[in-house]
C-alpha cells in the first residue's frame, strides 16, 4: 500500500460524491494550496470556525498542522457523513450540520472557541452575509481568512475614488485590516468554476462602540444607493435634510458636500455618521 496521502479527488471518488450544482459546490483539489491556506489560517489563531467544510480539503491540513480546535459547518448530509468518518476520531474536530444562511452566529462563534479564526470558501450569494456577520462579532473573533470571488476581494481592498470602492470597502475596511493574500486560479477546483477567486485576510483593528457601528453602517449603505450623486444631494434625498441642514452636517463632519460618496475615505465616513447621529439626537428629522 502506498504511503502517499489520499487526494481530495480520490476521497470524493471513494465516497461516491459528486458536486451538487444547485449548491454551487466546487471542491478544492489542490493539496499544496490547501496546506498553504491552512498556514494562513493558523497564523491568525489555532481555534478555527470553518464555514462550508465540504470534503475536508482545509479541515485535514488544519488538523494535521496542529489546530487546537476545528469546528466545521456543512449543510450537505453526504459531506457531513464523510467528515465524521474521516475526522470524527480526532479530539480537535467538531461538526455542526447547518446552513450558512440560517446560522445563529453568536452561538456558533461561542461554540468554536474563545476568539476563533473564521475561515472558508464562501459561496458568492452568502459572501456579504458572512462578512457582515463577522463584522458584528469583531470583538469575539481573532480574524477571518476567506476564499472569495476575485471581484469581491477587489471591492474589499478598493481605495476611495476607484470603481470598486463601495459599502464593503468602507464598512469592513473601517473595522478590519484587510489583506489580499493570493489569487486562486479556477483549475484548482473540481468542477472548474467560471470565475477566478482570491484569498483575503481580515484582522479586527479599529475599536467601535456597538451603537456607533450600527449607525455608521446604516449611513454608508443608504448613501451608496446614490453613489454618483453629490453628497449634498444624497443628504437631502436619503436623509431628509434641507439646504441649511446639509451645510450644518457637512461643517460638523468637515466634509465638502460637493464630493460624491465614492470619494469619501473611511475616516470621513465615520465623521459624517457621527455628525448625522448628533444632529438626529438634537431632533432634526430624517427621511427613510
C-alpha positions as CSV (number, residue, x, y, z in Angstrom):
1,X,0.0,0.0,0.0
2,X,1.3,3.5,-0.9
3,X,2.1,5.9,1.9
4,X,1.1,8.8,-0.3
5,X,-1.8,10.8,1.3
6,X,-5.1,10.4,-0.4
7,X,-6.0,13.3,-2.6
8,X,-9.3,15.1,-2.5
9,X,-10.2,13.7,-5.9
10,X,-9.6,10.2,-4.6
11,X,-11.5,10.8,-1.4
12,X,-14.6,12.1,-3.3
13,X,-14.4,9.2,-5.7
14,X,-14.2,6.7,-2.8
15,X,-17.3,8.2,-1.1
16,X,-19.2,8.4,-4.5
17,X,-19.7,12.2,-4.0
18,X,-20.3,14.5,-7.0
19,X,-20.8,18.2,-6.9
20,X,-24.3,19.5,-6.4
21,X,-24.9,22.3,-8.9
22,X,-27.7,24.0,-7.1
23,X,-25.4,24.4,-4.1
24,X,-22.7,25.8,-6.2
25,X,-20.2,23.2,-5.0
26,X,-16.7,23.5,-6.3
27,X,-14.2,21.2,-4.4
28,X,-10.7,22.4,-3.8
29,X,-8.5,19.6,-5.1
30,X,-5.0,21.2,-4.9
31,X,-3.4,19.8,-1.8
32,X,-0.5,22.2,-1.8
33,X,-2.8,25.2,-1.9
34,X,-4.9,23.7,0.8
35,X,-1.9,23.4,3.1
36,X,-0.8,26.9,2.3
37,X,-4.3,28.2,3.2
38,X,-4.2,26.2,6.5
39,X,-0.9,28.0,7.4
40,X,-2.6,31.4,6.6
41,X,-5.4,30.5,9.0
42,X,-3.2,29.2,11.8
43,X,-1.0,32.3,11.6
44,X,-4.1,34.1,13.0
45,X,-5.1,31.6,15.6
46,X,-5.4,27.9,16.4
47,X,-9.1,27.7,17.1
48,X,-10.9,27.6,13.8
49,X,-14.5,28.0,12.7
50,X,-14.5,26.6,9.2
51,X,-17.5,27.5,7.1
52,X,-18.6,25.2,4.3
53,X,-16.1,22.5,5.1
54,X,-17.1,20.3,2.1
55,X,-15.0,17.2,1.9
56,X,-12.4,18.5,4.3
57,X,-9.8,19.9,1.9
58,X,-8.9,22.5,4.5
59,X,-10.1,20.6,7.6
60,X,-7.4,17.9,7.1
61,X,-4.4,20.2,6.8
62,X,-5.7,22.3,9.7
63,X,-5.8,19.3,12.0
64,X,-2.5,17.9,10.6
65,X,-0.8,21.2,11.3
66,X,-1.8,21.2,14.9
67,X,-5.1,23.3,15.2
68,X,-6.3,23.1,18.7
69,X,-9.9,23.1,17.6
70,X,-11.7,23.0,14.2
71,X,-15.5,23.4,14.3
72,X,-16.8,22.7,10.8
73,X,-20.1,23.9,9.4
74,X,-21.5,22.0,6.4
75,X,-25.1,21.6,5.1
76,X,-24.7,18.6,2.8
77,X,-25.6,15.4,4.7
78,X,-23.3,13.3,2.5
79,X,-20.4,15.5,3.1
80,X,-21.2,15.6,6.8
81,X,-21.0,11.8,6.8
82,X,-17.7,11.9,5.0
83,X,-16.3,14.5,7.5
84,X,-17.4,12.4,10.5
85,X,-15.9,9.3,9.0
86,X,-12.6,10.9,8.2
87,X,-12.0,13.2,11.2
88,X,-14.5,12.2,13.9
89,X,-12.0,10.3,15.9
90,X,-9.8,13.4,16.3
91,X,-10.4,15.3,19.6
92,X,-9.8,18.7,17.9
93,X,-12.6,18.1,15.3
94,X,-16.2,19.1,15.7
95,X,-19.1,19.4,13.2
96,X,-22.3,21.4,13.0
97,X,-24.6,20.3,10.2
98,X,-26.2,23.6,9.3
99,X,-27.0,26.1,6.6
100,X,-24.7,29.2,6.4
101,X,-27.7,31.3,5.5
102,X,-29.5,30.4,8.7
103,X,-26.9,30.4,11.4
104,X,-27.1,31.6,15.0
105,X,-23.8,33.4,14.6
106,X,-23.1,34.4,18.3
107,X,-23.8,30.9,19.5
108,X,-21.7,29.4,16.7
109,X,-18.7,31.6,17.5
110,X,-19.0,30.9,21.2
111,X,-19.0,27.1,20.4
112,X,-15.9,27.5,18.2
113,X,-13.7,28.9,20.9
114,X,-12.7,32.0,22.9
115,X,-11.6,34.0,19.9
116,X,-11.7,31.7,16.8
117,X,-10.5,32.4,13.3
118,X,-13.4,32.2,10.9
119,X,-12.3,30.6,7.6
120,X,-13.7,29.0,4.5
121,X,-14.6,29.2,0.8
122,X,-17.6,31.5,0.8
123,X,-20.5,30.9,-1.7
124,X,-20.9,34.1,-3.7
125,X,-24.6,34.6,-2.7
126,X,-23.7,34.4,1.0
127,X,-20.4,36.3,1.0
128,X,-21.9,39.6,2.2
129,X,-24.0,37.8,4.8
130,X,-20.9,36.1,6.3
131,X,-18.7,39.2,6.1
132,X,-21.2,41.5,7.9
133,X,-21.9,38.8,10.4
134,X,-18.3,38.6,11.5
135,X,-18.2,42.4,11.5
136,X,-20.9,42.4,14.1
137,X,-18.8,39.8,16.1
138,X,-15.5,41.6,15.6
139,X,-14.8,41.7,19.3
140,X,-15.2,37.9,19.6
141,X,-13.0,36.6,16.8
142,X,-9.3,36.7,16.1
143,X,-10.0,37.4,12.4
144,X,-11.1,35.8,9.2
145,X,-9.4,34.1,6.2
146,X,-11.7,33.6,3.3
147,X,-11.7,32.5,-0.3
148,X,-14.0,34.8,-2.2
149,X,-14.6,35.7,-5.8
150,X,-11.7,37.8,-7.1
151,X,-14.1,40.8,-7.8
152,X,-15.2,40.7,-4.1
153,X,-11.5,40.8,-3.0
154,X,-11.1,43.9,-5.2
155,X,-14.1,45.6,-3.6
156,X,-12.8,44.8,-0.1
157,X,-9.5,46.3,-0.7
158,X,-10.5,49.2,-3.0
159,X,-9.3,52.7,-2.4
160,X,-11.6,55.8,-2.4
161,X,-12.4,57.1,-5.8
162,X,-11.9,53.7,-7.5
163,X,-14.6,51.9,-9.4
164,X,-14.8,49.1,-6.8
165,X,-15.0,51.3,-3.8
166,X,-18.3,50.9,-2.0
167,X,-20.2,49.6,1.0
168,X,-17.9,46.6,1.5
169,X,-14.8,48.7,1.2
170,X,-16.0,51.4,3.6
171,X,-17.8,49.4,6.3
172,X,-15.5,46.4,6.5
173,X,-12.3,48.4,5.9
174,X,-13.2,50.6,8.8
175,X,-13.0,47.8,11.3
176,X,-10.7,45.3,9.7
177,X,-7.1,45.4,8.4
178,X,-7.8,43.6,5.1
179,X,-5.0,41.9,3.1
180,X,-5.3,40.3,-0.3
181,X,-3.2,37.1,0.3
182,X,-3.2,35.5,-3.1
183,X,-5.2,34.9,-6.3
184,X,-6.6,31.4,-6.8
185,X,-7.0,30.1,-10.4
186,X,-10.1,28.1,-11.4
187,X,-8.1,25.0,-12.3
188,X,-7.5,24.1,-8.6
189,X,-11.2,23.2,-8.2
190,X,-13.5,20.4,-9.4
191,X,-15.5,21.3,-11.3
192,X,-13.7,24.3,-12.6
193,X,-15.7,27.5,-11.9
194,X,-16.2,30.2,-14.5
195,X,-14.7,32.9,-12.2
196,X,-11.3,33.4,-10.5
197,X,-11.1,33.5,-6.7
198,X,-8.8,35.1,-4.2
199,X,-7.8,34.7,-0.6
200,X,-8.3,37.6,1.8
201,X,-7.4,38.0,5.5
202,X,-9.4,40.3,7.8
203,X,-8.0,41.2,11.2
204,X,-10.1,43.4,13.7
205,X,-8.4,46.7,14.1
206,X,-10.3,49.8,14.9
207,X,-12.4,49.9,18.1
208,X,-16.1,50.8,17.8
209,X,-19.0,51.2,20.2
210,X,-21.8,48.8,19.1
211,X,-24.4,51.6,18.5
212,X,-21.8,53.7,16.7
213,X,-21.0,50.9,14.3
214,X,-24.7,50.2,13.6
215,X,-25.4,53.8,12.8
216,X,-22.3,54.1,10.7
217,X,-23.1,51.0,8.7
218,X,-26.6,52.3,8.0
219,X,-25.5,55.7,6.9
220,X,-23.0,54.2,4.5
221,X,-25.5,51.7,3.0
222,X,-28.1,54.4,2.4
223,X,-25.7,56.9,0.9
224,X,-24.2,54.4,-1.5
225,X,-27.6,53.8,-3.0
226,X,-26.9,57.1,-4.8
227,X,-23.1,56.8,-5.1
228,X,-22.9,59.0,-8.2
229,X,-24.8,61.9,-6.7
230,X,-23.1,64.7,-4.8
231,X,-23.2,64.3,-1.0
232,X,-25.4,67.3,-0.5
233,X,-28.0,65.8,-2.8
234,X,-27.7,62.5,-1.0
235,X,-28.3,64.1,2.4
236,X,-31.4,65.8,1.0
237,X,-32.8,62.8,-0.8
238,X,-31.9,59.9,1.5
239,X,-31.7,61.7,4.9
240,X,-34.3,64.4,4.6
241,X,-32.1,67.4,5.2
242,X,-32.9,70.9,3.8
243,X,-30.1,73.1,2.5
244,X,-29.2,74.7,5.8
245,X,-29.2,71.2,7.4
246,X,-26.8,69.9,4.7
247,X,-24.4,72.8,5.4
248,X,-24.5,72.2,9.1
249,X,-23.8,68.4,8.9
250,X,-21.1,68.9,6.3
251,X,-19.4,71.6,8.5
252,X,-19.6,69.4,11.6
253,X,-18.0,66.5,9.7
254,X,-15.5,68.8,7.9
255,X,-16.6,67.3,4.6
256,X,-17.2,69.0,1.2
257,X,-20.8,68.4,0.3
258,X,-19.9,68.5,-3.4
259,X,-18.0,65.2,-3.0
260,X,-19.7,62.0,-4.1
261,X,-20.0,59.0,-1.7
262,X,-17.3,57.1,-3.6
263,X,-14.8,59.9,-3.0
264,X,-15.0,59.9,0.8
265,X,-12.4,57.9,2.7
266,X,-13.3,55.8,5.7
267,X,-12.4,58.4,8.3
268,X,-14.6,61.0,6.5
269,X,-17.5,58.5,6.6
270,X,-17.0,57.9,10.3
271,X,-17.1,61.7,10.9
272,X,-20.2,62.1,8.7
273,X,-22.1,59.3,10.5
274,X,-21.2,60.9,13.9
275,X,-22.4,64.3,12.7
276,X,-25.7,62.8,11.4
277,X,-26.1,60.9,14.7
278,X,-25.5,64.1,16.8
279,X,-28.0,66.0,14.6
280,X,-30.6,63.3,14.9
281,X,-30.1,63.3,18.7
282,X,-30.9,67.1,18.6
283,X,-34.2,66.3,16.9
284,X,-33.7,67.0,13.2
285,X,-36.0,64.8,11.2
286,X,-34.5,62.5,8.5
287,X,-36.1,60.6,5.6
288,X,-36.2,56.9,5.1
